[in-house]
Amino acid sequence: MSENYESAGVNISAGDEAVEKIKKLAGATFNKNVLSNIGHFGAFYELDTSKYKNPVLVSSVDGVGTKLKIAFGLNKHTTIGQDLVNHCVNDIAVCGAEPLYFLDYMSFGILDTNVSTAIVEGFAKACSENNCALIGGETAEMPGFYQTGEYDIAGTIVGVVEKNKIINGSRIEKGDVVIGFNSNGLHTNGYSLARKVLLDKFDLNSKIVSLNLPLGEELLKTHKSYLKLIRTLLESVDVKGFAHITGGGIEGNTNRIIPEGLKLKINWRSWEAPAIFKLIQETGNIDSAEMRKVFNLGIGLAAVITRDQEELALQLALELSEQPLIIGEIE
């Protein structure tokens, strides 16, 4: 019997079917700047430089980490793509950039076109919400590389910012205040510790008194996009720095934009961490210092501004149904 690619575990026809489904979903996110359809060797995007004097491209690449294990356990794959796009959008938005386009990578042991389509539905939904094009990607089938029913995803975002409008924290001074904006749970960080602690005691369908949702649904809450909030603040407030709170926690990420010679002081008593973080800490007997290093603790974005613009920033955020609060200052 002769061998072929399918006998080795790679189903080319399934791959072709996945591409056709992806084309329709991605195509819905295209705009006049996208010059090619899915299927070329490269994706083409025409940048309208007339809008800028000195345009600077800003890019970021990331994955979702072990939050994928929650999606596998619940067999729910429609939100994971949103997590990835929103995470990447936030990473460039805090620099002052507007997202232009997003590219994805999906890799399966055995390609399930229903699962891949669900993931791409999430990519397309978040791209549409963030006004960027899902311009291209790669879907790989790698037999024997992943456990049955598992996969990995990664994504790259490209955006643009006027050079003199780059937000990098260089103007931050002593006396500036730090405003925190609420997260939607763990977002996409800390899942290795959360899973180790919680899933030793509970299963994903457990209904825990302190949580409004079953545990798995709470852990699968979509990573929030802060693009609209960031845009609104930049229009009216002199924001000196933004920090997207991901792995490393509030201090670890905000310190990345604090100039040398200054110190970030967080008032940890100025807000109450959401129930999911309390559950993780109590179940795992984790000390507060470790919690602060690993998790966002309910704050997904931080902004550093002058004290005289504090009330304006808070009001603008409230009008967008955000939950802003002063969480610290610069010393």
DAPEFEN-V68153 format. One record per residue. N is the residue number from 1. RES is the residue in one letter. PHI is phi in radians with two decimals (none if undefined). PSI is psi in whole degrees, -180 to 180 (* if undefined). BURIAL is 1 if it has 24 or more other ideal C-beta (glycine too) atoms within 12 Angstrom, else 0. Layout:
n:N res:RES phi:PHI psi:PSI burial:BURIAL
n:N res:RES phi:PHI psi:PSI burial:BURIAL
//
This chain:
n:1 res:M phi:none psi:127 burial:0
n:2 res:S phi:-1.37 psi:149 burial:0
n:3 res:E phi:-1.59 psi:154 burial:0
n:4 res:N phi:-2.54 psi:179 burial:0
n:5 res:Y phi:-1.08 psi:-38 burial:0
n:6 res:E phi:-1.18 psi:-37 burial:0
n:7 res:S phi:-1.17 psi:-21 burial:0
n:8 res:A phi:-1.51 psi:-3 burial:0
n:9 res:G phi:1.89 psi:3 burial:0
n:10 res:V phi:-1.89 psi:121 burial:1
n:11 res:N phi:-1.81 psi:99 burial:0
n:12 res:I phi:-1.13 psi:-38 burial:0
n:13 res:S phi:-1.14 psi:-36 burial:0
n:14 res:A phi:-1.14 psi:-37 burial:1
n:15 res:G phi:-1.11 psi:-41 burial:1
n:16 res:D phi:-1.11 psi:-40 burial:0
n:17 res:E phi:-1.11 psi:-42 burial:0
n:18 res:A phi:-1.09 psi:-42 burial:1
n:19 res:V phi:-1.08 psi:-42 burial:1
n:20 res:E phi:-1.10 psi:-40 burial:0
n:21 res:K phi:-1.19 psi:-40 burial:1
n:22 res:I phi:-1.13 psi:-39 burial:1
n:23 res:K phi:-0.95 psi:-45 burial:1
n:24 res:K phi:-1.17 psi:-43 burial:0
n:25 res:L phi:-1.19 psi:-44 burial:1
n:26 res:A phi:-1.19 psi:-39 burial:1
n:27 res:G phi:-1.02 psi:-30 burial:1
n:28 res:A phi:-1.20 psi:-15 burial:0
n:29 res:T phi:-1.71 psi:-6 burial:1
n:30 res:F phi:-1.21 psi:152 burial:1
n:31 res:N phi:-2.30 psi:-174 burial:0
n:32 res:K phi:-1.12 psi:-17 burial:0
n:33 res:N phi:-1.41 psi:-19 burial:1
n:34 res:V phi:-1.44 psi:123 burial:1
n:35 res:L phi:-1.81 psi:-8 burial:0
n:36 res:S phi:-2.35 psi:157 burial:0
n:37 res:N phi:-1.65 psi:162 burial:0
n:38 res:I phi:-0.97 psi:135 burial:1
n:39 res:G phi:2.21 psi:-21 burial:0
n:40 res:H phi:-1.27 psi:171 burial:0
n:41 res:F phi:-1.34 psi:-19 burial:0
n:42 res:G phi:-2.50 psi:161 burial:0
n:43 res:A phi:-1.82 psi:139 burial:1
n:44 res:F phi:-1.97 psi:131 burial:0
n:45 res:Y phi:-2.35 psi:122 burial:1
n:46 res:E phi:-1.60 psi:113 burial:0
n:47 res:L phi:-1.43 psi:126 burial:0
n:48 res:D phi:-1.42 psi:92 burial:0
n:49 res:T phi:-1.34 psi:-9 burial:0
n:50 res:S phi:-1.14 psi:-20 burial:0
n:51 res:K phi:-1.38 psi:-12 burial:0
n:52 res:Y phi:-2.25 psi:152 burial:0
n:53 res:K phi:-1.54 psi:-47 burial:0
n:54 res:N phi:-2.37 psi:77 burial:0
n:55 res:P phi:-1.21 psi:138 burial:1
n:56 res:V phi:-2.12 psi:126 burial:1
n:57 res:L phi:-1.40 psi:137 burial:1
n:58 res:V phi:-2.18 psi:132 burial:1
n:59 res:S phi:-2.34 psi:159 burial:1
n:60 res:S phi:-2.69 psi:148 burial:1
n:61 res:V phi:-2.29 psi:143 burial:0
n:62 res:D phi:-2.80 psi:175 burial:1
n:63 res:G phi:-2.26 psi:-170 burial:1
n:64 res:V phi:-1.88 psi:-12 burial:1
n:65 res:G phi:1.20 psi:-153 burial:1
n:66 res:T phi:-1.41 psi:7 burial:1
n:67 res:K phi:-1.05 psi:-25 burial:1
n:68 res:L phi:-0.97 psi:-33 burial:1
n:69 res:K phi:-1.08 psi:-32 burial:1
n:70 res:I phi:-1.22 psi:-43 burial:1
n:71 res:A phi:-1.08 psi:-42 burial:1
n:72 res:F phi:-1.06 psi:-47 burial:1
n:73 res:G phi:-1.11 psi:-35 burial:1
n:74 res:L phi:-1.62 psi:-8 burial:1
n:75 res:N phi:0.92 psi:45 burial:0
n:76 res:K phi:-2.21 psi:117 burial:1
n:77 res:H phi:-2.16 psi:7 burial:1
n:78 res:T phi:-1.43 psi:-17 burial:1
n:79 res:T phi:-1.78 psi:-18 burial:1
n:80 res:I phi:-1.06 psi:-40 burial:1
n:81 res:G phi:-1.11 psi:-38 burial:1
n:82 res:Q phi:-1.12 psi:-41 burial:1
n:83 res:D phi:-0.94 psi:-49 burial:1
n:84 res:L phi:-1.17 psi:-46 burial:1
n:85 res:V phi:-1.09 psi:-48 burial:1
n:86 res:N phi:-1.10 psi:-40 burial:1
n:87 res:H phi:-1.04 psi:-49 burial:1
n:88 res:C phi:-1.14 psi:-41 burial:1
n:89 res:V phi:-1.03 psi:-46 burial:1
n:90 res:N phi:-1.04 psi:-39 burial:1
n:91 res:D phi:-1.09 psi:-33 burial:1
n:92 res:I phi:-1.66 psi:-26 burial:1
n:93 res:A phi:-1.12 psi:-35 burial:1
n:94 res:V phi:-1.18 psi:-13 burial:1
n:95 res:C phi:-1.58 psi:-3 burial:1
n:96 res:G phi:1.69 psi:4 burial:1
n:97 res:A phi:-1.52 psi:149 burial:1
n:98 res:E phi:-1.69 psi:132 burial:1
n:99 res:P phi:-1.21 psi:140 burial:1
n:100 res:L phi:-1.87 psi:-55 burial:1
n:101 res:Y phi:-2.66 psi:161 burial:1
n:102 res:F phi:-2.29 psi:140 burial:1
n:103 res:L phi:-2.17 psi:141 burial:1
n:104 res:D phi:-2.06 psi:159 burial:1
n:105 res:Y phi:-2.30 psi:127 burial:1
n:106 res:M phi:-2.22 psi:135 burial:1
n:107 res:S phi:-2.32 psi:128 burial:1
n:108 res:F phi:-2.14 psi:153 burial:1
n:109 res:G phi:-1.25 psi:-56 burial:1
n:110 res:I phi:-2.19 psi:122 burial:1
n:111 res:L phi:-1.20 psi:124 burial:1
n:112 res:D phi:-1.92 psi:111 burial:1
n:113 res:T phi:-1.15 psi:-27 burial:1
n:114 res:N phi:-1.18 psi:-40 burial:0
n:115 res:V phi:-1.22 psi:-47 burial:1
n:116 res:S phi:-1.08 psi:-37 burial:1
n:117 res:T phi:-1.15 psi:-41 burial:1
n:118 res:A phi:-1.08 psi:-41 burial:1
n:119 res:I phi:-1.10 psi:-46 burial:1
n:120 res:V phi:-1.18 psi:-31 burial:1
n:121 res:E phi:-0.99 psi:-40 burial:1
n:122 res:G phi:-1.17 psi:-44 burial:1
n:123 res:F phi:-0.96 psi:-51 burial:1
n:124 res:A phi:-1.13 psi:-41 burial:1
n:125 res:K phi:-1.06 psi:-49 burial:1
n:126 res:A phi:-1.20 psi:-37 burial:1
n:127 res:C phi:-1.09 psi:-43 burial:1
n:128 res:S phi:-1.10 psi:-43 burial:1
n:129 res:E phi:-1.14 psi:-31 burial:1
n:130 res:N phi:-1.72 psi:7 burial:1
n:131 res:N phi:0.99 psi:46 burial:1
n:132 res:C phi:-2.29 psi:158 burial:1
n:133 res:A phi:-1.61 psi:135 burial:1
n:134 res:L phi:-1.46 psi:91 burial:1
n:135 res:I phi:-1.56 psi:-20 burial:1
n:136 res:G phi:3.13 psi:180 burial:1
n:137 res:G phi:3.07 psi:-172 burial:1
n:138 res:E phi:-2.48 psi:133 burial:1
n:139 res:T phi:-2.08 psi:120 burial:1
n:140 res:A phi:-2.02 psi:144 burial:1
n:141 res:E phi:-2.02 psi:120 burial:1
n:142 res:M phi:-2.24 psi:84 burial:0
n:143 res:P phi:-0.99 psi:136 burial:0
n:144 res:G phi:1.41 psi:-2 burial:0
n:145 res:F phi:-1.60 psi:-32 burial:0
n:146 res:Y phi:-2.08 psi:156 burial:1
n:147 res:Q phi:-1.19 psi:157 burial:0
n:148 res:T phi:-0.95 psi:130 burial:0
n:149 res:G phi:1.46 psi:4 burial:0
n:150 res:E phi:-1.94 psi:162 burial:1
n:151 res:Y phi:-2.77 psi:177 burial:1
n:152 res:D phi:-2.39 psi:152 burial:1
n:153 res:I phi:-2.38 psi:152 burial:1
n:154 res:A phi:-2.58 psi:163 burial:1
n:155 res:G phi:-2.65 psi:155 burial:1
n:156 res:T phi:-2.21 psi:132 burial:1
n:157 res:I phi:-1.97 psi:143 burial:1
n:158 res:V phi:-2.22 psi:131 burial:1
n:159 res:G phi:-2.37 psi:-177 burial:1
n:160 res:V phi:-2.46 psi:146 burial:1
n:161 res:V phi:-2.52 psi:145 burial:1
n:162 res:E phi:-1.14 psi:134 burial:0
n:163 res:K phi:-0.96 psi:-41 burial:0
n:164 res:N phi:-1.39 psi:2 burial:0
n:165 res:K phi:-1.98 psi:11 burial:1
n:166 res:I phi:-1.10 psi:133 burial:1
n:167 res:I phi:-1.75 psi:113 burial:1
n:168 res:N phi:-2.35 psi:3 burial:1
n:169 res:G phi:1.50 psi:-2 burial:1
n:170 res:S phi:-1.13 psi:-22 burial:0
n:171 res:R phi:-1.66 psi:4 burial:0
n:172 res:I phi:-1.12 psi:137 burial:1
n:173 res:E phi:-2.28 psi:164 burial:0
n:174 res:K phi:-0.98 psi:135 burial:0
n:175 res:G phi:1.69 psi:-15 burial:0
n:176 res:D phi:-1.11 psi:153 burial:1
n:177 res:V phi:-1.85 psi:156 burial:1
n:178 res:V phi:-1.96 psi:120 burial:1
n:179 res:I phi:-1.79 psi:134 burial:1
n:180 res:G phi:-1.84 psi:145 burial:1
n:181 res:F phi:-2.15 psi:139 burial:1
n:182 res:N phi:-1.13 psi:146 burial:1
n:183 res:S phi:-1.59 psi:178 burial:1
n:184 res:N phi:-1.99 psi:39 burial:1
n:185 res:G phi:1.93 psi:-147 burial:1
n:186 res:L phi:-1.28 psi:-15 burial:1
n:187 res:H phi:1.05 psi:-110 burial:1
n:188 res:T phi:-2.29 psi:28 burial:1
n:189 res:N phi:-2.31 psi:147 burial:1
n:190 res:G phi:1.55 psi:10 burial:1
n:191 res:Y phi:-1.25 psi:-27 burial:1
n:192 res:S phi:-1.11 psi:-44 burial:0
n:193 res:L phi:-1.26 psi:-44 burial:1
n:194 res:A phi:-1.03 psi:-45 burial:1
n:195 res:R phi:-1.14 psi:-44 burial:1
n:196 res:K phi:-1.04 psi:-43 burial:0
n:197 res:V phi:-1.30 psi:-51 burial:1
n:198 res:L phi:-1.37 psi:-40 burial:1
n:199 res:L phi:-1.41 psi:-5 burial:1
n:200 res:D phi:-1.32 psi:-23 burial:0
n:201 res:K phi:-1.98 psi:-34 burial:0
n:202 res:F phi:-2.11 psi:164 burial:1
n:203 res:D phi:-1.89 psi:171 burial:0
n:204 res:L phi:-1.14 psi:-21 burial:1
n:205 res:N phi:-1.64 psi:2 burial:0
n:206 res:S phi:-1.08 psi:136 burial:0
n:207 res:K phi:-1.78 psi:112 burial:0
n:208 res:I phi:-1.83 psi:135 burial:1
n:209 res:V phi:-0.93 psi:-40 burial:0
n:210 res:S phi:-1.32 psi:-13 burial:0
n:211 res:L phi:-1.83 psi:147 burial:1
n:212 res:N phi:-1.43 psi:-18 burial:0
n:213 res:L phi:-2.18 psi:160 burial:0
n:214 res:P phi:-0.96 psi:153 burial:0
n:215 res:L phi:-0.93 psi:-48 burial:1
n:216 res:G phi:-1.05 psi:-42 burial:1
n:217 res:E phi:-1.18 psi:-36 burial:1
n:218 res:E phi:-1.09 psi:-44 burial:1
n:219 res:L phi:-1.26 psi:-21 burial:1
n:220 res:L phi:-1.67 psi:5 burial:1
n:221 res:K phi:-0.90 psi:141 burial:1
n:222 res:T phi:-1.25 psi:134 burial:1
n:223 res:H phi:-1.00 psi:128 burial:1
n:224 res:K phi:-1.39 psi:141 burial:1
n:225 res:S phi:-1.59 psi:133 burial:1
n:226 res:Y phi:-1.85 psi:13 burial:1
n:227 res:L phi:-1.03 psi:-48 burial:1
n:228 res:K phi:-1.09 psi:-43 burial:1
n:229 res:L phi:-1.08 psi:-46 burial:1
n:230 res:I phi:-1.09 psi:-45 burial:1
n:231 res:R phi:-1.00 psi:-47 burial:1
n:232 res:T phi:-1.09 psi:-44 burial:1
n:233 res:L phi:-1.13 psi:-42 burial:1
n:234 res:L phi:-1.16 psi:-26 burial:1
n:235 res:E phi:-1.21 psi:-30 burial:0
n:236 res:S phi:-2.23 psi:-15 burial:0
n:237 res:V phi:-2.09 psi:141 burial:1
n:238 res:D phi:-1.44 psi:83 burial:1
n:239 res:V phi:-1.39 psi:126 burial:1
n:240 res:K phi:-1.58 psi:-23 burial:1
n:241 res:G phi:-2.95 psi:145 burial:1
n:242 res:F phi:-2.10 psi:149 burial:1
n:243 res:A phi:-2.33 psi:126 burial:1
n:244 res:H phi:-1.48 psi:119 burial:1
n:245 res:I phi:-1.51 psi:104 burial:1
n:246 res:T phi:-2.16 psi:-143 burial:1
n:247 res:G phi:-1.04 psi:130 burial:1
n:248 res:G phi:1.94 psi:-13 burial:0
n:249 res:G phi:1.31 psi:-171 burial:1
n:250 res:I phi:-1.12 psi:-50 burial:1
n:251 res:E phi:-1.17 psi:-46 burial:1
n:252 res:G phi:-1.03 psi:-39 burial:1
n:253 res:N phi:-1.47 psi:-40 burial:1
n:254 res:T phi:-1.21 psi:-33 burial:1
n:255 res:N phi:-1.09 psi:-20 burial:1
n:256 res:R phi:-1.14 psi:-22 burial:1
n:257 res:I phi:-1.92 psi:1 burial:1
n:258 res:I phi:-1.51 psi:122 burial:1
n:259 res:P phi:-1.08 psi:155 burial:0
n:260 res:E phi:-1.05 psi:141 burial:0
n:261 res:G phi:1.67 psi:-11 burial:0
n:262 res:L phi:-1.95 psi:161 burial:1
n:263 res:K phi:-2.33 psi:138 burial:0
n:264 res:L phi:-1.51 psi:126 burial:1
n:265 res:K phi:-2.05 psi:113 burial:1
n:266 res:I phi:-1.75 psi:132 burial:1
n:267 res:N phi:-1.62 psi:95 burial:0
n:268 res:W phi:-1.20 psi:-12 burial:0
n:269 res:R phi:-1.61 psi:2 burial:0
n:270 res:S phi:-1.41 psi:-7 burial:0
n:271 res:W phi:-2.66 psi:164 burial:1
n:272 res:E phi:-1.87 psi:125 burial:0
n:273 res:A phi:-1.10 psi:141 burial:1
n:274 res:P phi:-1.01 psi:161 burial:1
n:275 res:A phi:-1.01 psi:-35 burial:0
n:276 res:I phi:-1.09 psi:-36 burial:1
n:277 res:F phi:-1.27 psi:-38 burial:1
n:278 res:K phi:-1.11 psi:-40 burial:0
n:279 res:L phi:-1.09 psi:-45 burial:1
n:280 res:I phi:-1.07 psi:-47 burial:1
n:281 res:Q phi:-1.11 psi:-45 burial:1
n:282 res:E phi:-1.24 psi:-41 burial:0
n:283 res:T phi:-1.17 psi:-38 burial:1
n:284 res:G phi:-1.67 psi:-1 burial:1
n:285 res:N phi:0.90 psi:51 burial:0
n:286 res:I phi:-1.65 psi:134 burial:1
n:287 res:D phi:-1.29 psi:159 burial:0
n:288 res:S phi:-1.10 psi:-36 burial:0
n:289 res:A phi:-1.08 psi:-40 burial:0
n:290 res:E phi:-1.21 psi:-41 burial:0
n:291 res:M phi:-1.03 psi:-42 burial:1
n:292 res:R phi:-1.18 psi:-28 burial:1
n:293 res:K phi:-1.38 psi:-31 burial:1
n:294 res:V phi:-1.67 psi:-39 burial:1
n:295 res:F phi:-2.02 psi:161 burial:1
n:296 res:N phi:-1.40 psi:-16 burial:1
n:297 res:L phi:0.97 psi:29 burial:1
n:298 res:G phi:1.75 psi:-1 burial:1
n:299 res:I phi:-2.06 psi:111 burial:1
n:300 res:G phi:-1.71 psi:-16 burial:1
n:301 res:L phi:-2.54 psi:139 burial:1
n:302 res:A phi:-2.15 psi:143 burial:1
n:303 res:A phi:-2.24 psi:138 burial:1
n:304 res:V phi:-1.89 psi:123 burial:1
n:305 res:I phi:-2.42 psi:170 burial:1
n:306 res:T phi:-1.30 psi:152 burial:1
n:307 res:R phi:-1.08 psi:-31 burial:0
n:308 res:D phi:-1.29 psi:-9 burial:0
n:309 res:Q phi:-1.89 psi:10 burial:0
n:310 res:E phi:-1.04 psi:-50 burial:1
n:311 res:E phi:-1.12 psi:-40 burial:0
n:312 res:L phi:-1.09 psi:-46 burial:1
n:313 res:A phi:-1.09 psi:-43 burial:1
n:314 res:L phi:-1.12 psi:-42 burial:1
n:315 res:Q phi:-1.12 psi:-45 burial:0
n:316 res:L phi:-1.06 psi:-40 burial:1
n:317 res:A phi:-1.18 psi:-41 burial:1
n:318 res:L phi:-1.09 psi:-37 burial:0
n:319 res:E phi:-1.13 psi:-21 burial:0
n:320 res:L phi:-1.68 psi:13 burial:1
n:321 res:S phi:1.13 psi:26 burial:0
n:322 res:E phi:-1.45 psi:170 burial:1
n:323 res:Q phi:-2.13 psi:74 burial:1
n:324 res:P phi:-1.40 psi:152 burial:1
n:325 res:L phi:-2.76 psi:154 burial:1
n:326 res:I phi:-1.35 psi:121 burial:1
n:327 res:I phi:-1.99 psi:-5 burial:1
n:328 res:G phi:3.09 psi:-170 burial:1
n:329 res:E phi:-2.66 psi:172 burial:1
n:330 res:I phi:-1.83 psi:128 burial:1
n:331 res:E phi:-1.94 psi:* burial:0
//
